[in-house]
Amino acid sequence: PSDMAVAMMALDASVETVRADGSRRNIALDALYRAPGRTPHIDTVLDKGELIAAVVLPPPPGGVHVYRKVRDRASYAFALVSVAAILRPDGSGRIALGGVAHKPWHSAAADAALPQGAAAVMSVLLQGAAPTAQNAFKLALAERTLASILQDVRAEA
């Protein structure tokens, strides 16, 4: 549920790790997390004894960077939904969601839909989502949060 992981996903971060034998590897943030499947207690692809030694961020992309967190309480609450967005003047950008999956959620195909607006992005980004009755509200909340960000950025431009 990390806020920072969602922002790092939007920034296309990776992590450098050190294994128990001293060898190192670089893992794209998107590849770090495992789907729950039959082993929901194993969250990442890290080997036993492997540690994250560094977070690597590429040079900051141009555009407006926004992080918005929607939560139940005013402080110290996990996000119901969060949106990290990098929005460029030409309408392109990169979006990552938090609070909707087992990891920060991103899709290059959804990024390509940014010029068409929040509904288009979310229809691609959340394609195949299988919400329960208890969390289905998050789909609309994510779309509204992104729409609000897009509106705010356009108003400031």
Phi, psi and omega in degrees: 000019187291128173296318183296323181296324179294314177297319180293328176295317178297328180275001178063045181284165171223168177239144172260133182238161174235125178275168181302330180275003178093350179289156184239155172209160178246129182235124174300141183304321180298331181269352183290324187269142176258148172290146184302310178046225181274356181231066184295346179277352178253106187274332188231173177271007180297140176282162176301129180085355180276136182239146171283121182260333183201154170252131182249122177249132175292170177306142183300128178287152178292164178112188180265132179252127183225140171230125179232131182241128177250127184216166180287318184247163185286336182218151173055032178249146173293151180291135165292315176211142171224152180229125171252129184224139169242117186238124180263157182302332181280002179095349178278173178165201183213136184233140171225144180246147171238159177081005183243353184206182180286354180209167172302135189254129181214151176210126178298325179295323177292321177302320181295337180275357183308318180299340180272353175105177187298318182298318179295317179299311184292329179295328177277312185296324184257013178302131180084000178299141180235072182290158174266174177298331183280338183234009180300332179300337183294332180295312178293322180296320178296315180296317179294324179294315177296318179301320178296318178298312181300318178296315180297317181294318178296321181294326180282339183281000000 
